[in-house]
Amino acid sequence: MTKTTGDARPSQPGSAPERPGPQTRESYQVFRTLTTRWMDNDAYGHANNAVYFSWFDTAVNAWLVEHGLLDVGSGQTIGLVVENHCNYFASLGFPQAIEAGLRVGHVGGSSVRYEIGLFAQGAATTAARGHLIHVYVDRDTRRPVPLPANLRAAAQALSLEI
């Protein structure tokens, strides 16, 4: 008997799940173009792995700000990253434009799982893909709070859940 991983690929019971593969643009709801910088490259001539997480953060938080869902300076509810992950499939680096695809994988009571695909400009499949989870907290107490109604509605509009 086989089970399926998050990518619906079979794996044998007791074995490690198969590594996720690249995805196409159709897998994402909205896109943002990001620019690379000279300092993003490492000694191997491509973007350092830590830079990918910065691109994830930029794609998510820019979407939140643009939709009036995050007031960085004075909003009472803020999102803290409690988990992030990335799988790499092809190199990205300077000088190159990156297109970040965004979708929501799960909306919880006080959290949202944002899923991001990074594409070389015009490429059909992801060079990298991953996720970050925000837990929304009170700015002062840092304790979780229920998702504000406007954030919940916007996240559900980008959600893969039914």
C-alpha positions as CSV (number, residue, x, y, z in Angstrom):
1,M,0.0,0.0,0.0
2,T,1.3,3.5,-0.8
3,K,0.5,6.9,0.7
4,T,0.7,10.2,-1.0
5,T,2.8,13.2,-0.1
6,G,1.8,16.8,-0.2
7,D,2.5,16.7,-3.9
8,A,0.3,13.6,-4.4
9,R,3.4,11.4,-5.3
10,P,3.4,7.9,-3.8
11,S,5.9,6.8,-1.3
12,Q,6.3,3.5,0.5
13,P,5.2,3.3,4.1
14,G,8.1,3.9,6.4
15,S,10.2,5.6,3.7
16,A,11.0,9.3,3.5
17,P,8.6,11.3,1.3
18,E,9.8,12.1,-2.2
19,R,11.4,15.4,-2.7
20,P,8.8,18.0,-4.0
21,G,9.3,19.0,-7.6
22,P,9.0,22.3,-9.5
23,Q,5.6,23.8,-10.1
24,T,4.1,25.8,-13.0
25,R,2.8,29.3,-12.9
26,E,-0.8,28.0,-12.8
27,S,-0.1,26.8,-9.3
28,Y,0.0,30.4,-8.0
29,Q,-2.7,33.1,-7.6
30,V,-0.7,36.4,-7.8
31,F,2.8,37.4,-8.9
32,R,5.3,40.1,-7.9
33,T,8.5,40.9,-9.8
34,L,11.6,41.1,-7.6
35,T,15.1,42.4,-8.6
36,T,18.3,40.7,-7.6
37,R,21.3,42.7,-6.2
38,W,25.0,42.1,-6.6
39,M,25.3,41.2,-3.0
40,D,22.7,38.4,-3.4
41,N,25.3,36.2,-5.1
42,D,27.6,34.0,-3.1
43,A,31.1,32.7,-3.9
44,Y,29.5,30.1,-6.2
45,G,28.0,32.7,-8.5
46,H,24.3,32.3,-7.6
47,A,22.0,33.7,-5.0
48,N,22.8,32.4,-1.5
49,N,20.2,30.2,0.0
50,A,19.3,32.8,2.8
51,V,18.4,35.3,0.1
52,Y,15.5,33.0,-1.0
53,F,13.9,33.5,2.4
54,S,14.2,37.2,2.0
55,W,12.4,37.0,-1.3
56,F,9.7,35.0,0.3
57,D,9.3,37.6,3.1
58,T,9.2,40.4,0.5
59,A,6.6,38.8,-1.6
60,V,4.3,38.0,1.3
61,N,4.7,41.3,3.2
62,A,4.4,43.5,0.1
63,W,1.1,41.8,-0.7
64,L,-0.1,42.4,2.8
65,V,0.9,46.1,2.8
66,E,-0.6,46.6,-0.7
67,H,-3.9,45.2,0.4
68,G,-4.0,47.2,3.6
69,L,-3.6,44.1,5.8
70,L,-0.3,45.1,7.5
71,D,0.6,48.5,9.0
72,V,4.3,48.0,9.7
73,G,4.7,51.0,11.9
74,S,1.6,51.1,14.1
75,G,-0.7,48.1,13.4
76,Q,-1.8,46.3,16.5
77,T,-1.7,42.9,14.8
78,I,1.5,41.7,13.3
79,G,2.6,38.4,11.7
80,L,5.6,36.5,13.1
81,V,7.3,33.9,11.0
82,V,7.2,30.6,13.0
83,E,8.3,28.3,10.2
84,N,9.8,28.5,6.7
85,H,11.0,26.0,4.1
86,C,12.5,26.0,0.6
87,N,13.2,23.4,-2.1
88,Y,15.7,24.5,-4.8
89,F,15.5,23.3,-8.5
90,A,17.5,25.8,-10.5
91,S,20.0,28.7,-9.8
92,L,18.9,32.3,-9.6
93,G,21.2,35.2,-9.1
94,F,22.3,38.7,-10.2
95,P,21.6,40.1,-12.7
96,Q,18.2,38.5,-13.0
97,A,14.6,39.5,-12.5
98,I,12.7,37.1,-10.3
99,E,8.9,36.5,-10.4
100,A,7.4,35.4,-7.1
101,G,4.1,33.5,-7.2
102,L,2.0,33.6,-4.1
103,R,-0.9,31.5,-2.8
104,V,-2.2,30.5,0.6
105,G,-2.0,26.9,1.6
106,H,-3.9,27.1,4.9
107,V,-5.8,29.6,6.9
108,G,-6.0,28.8,10.7
109,G,-7.5,30.6,13.7
110,S,-4.4,32.8,14.2
111,S,-2.1,31.7,11.4
112,V,-1.6,31.7,7.6
113,R,0.6,29.4,5.6
114,Y,1.9,31.4,2.6
115,E,3.3,29.4,-0.3
116,I,5.7,31.0,-2.7
117,G,7.2,29.9,-6.0
118,L,10.2,31.7,-7.4
119,F,10.6,31.8,-11.2
120,A,13.3,33.2,-13.4
121,Q,11.6,35.9,-15.4
122,G,9.5,34.2,-18.1
123,A,10.3,30.7,-16.9
124,A,7.5,28.1,-17.0
125,T,8.5,26.3,-13.7
126,T,9.8,27.3,-10.3
127,A,13.5,27.6,-9.7
128,A,12.6,27.3,-6.0
129,R,9.4,26.9,-4.0
130,G,8.6,26.9,-0.3
131,H,6.4,28.4,2.4
132,L,6.4,30.5,5.4
133,I,3.9,30.5,8.3
134,H,2.8,33.7,10.0
135,V,1.2,33.5,13.4
136,Y,-0.6,36.7,14.0
137,V,0.0,38.3,17.4
138,D,-0.7,41.4,19.4
139,R,2.2,43.8,18.8
140,D,2.6,44.6,22.5
141,T,2.0,41.2,24.2
142,R,3.2,39.0,21.4
143,R,0.4,36.6,22.1
144,P,-1.6,35.0,19.3
145,V,-4.8,36.8,18.3
146,P,-7.6,35.7,15.9
147,L,-7.1,36.7,12.3
148,P,-8.7,40.0,11.6
149,A,-11.7,39.6,9.3
150,N,-10.2,41.5,6.4
151,L,-7.0,39.4,6.6
152,R,-9.0,36.2,6.8
153,A,-11.1,37.1,3.7
154,A,-8.0,38.1,1.7
155,A,-6.1,35.0,2.7
156,Q,-9.1,32.8,1.8
157,A,-9.2,34.4,-1.6
158,L,-5.7,33.2,-2.3
159,S,-6.3,29.9,-0.6
160,L,-6.0,26.4,-2.1
161,E,-8.4,25.0,0.5
162,I,-12.0,24.4,-0.4
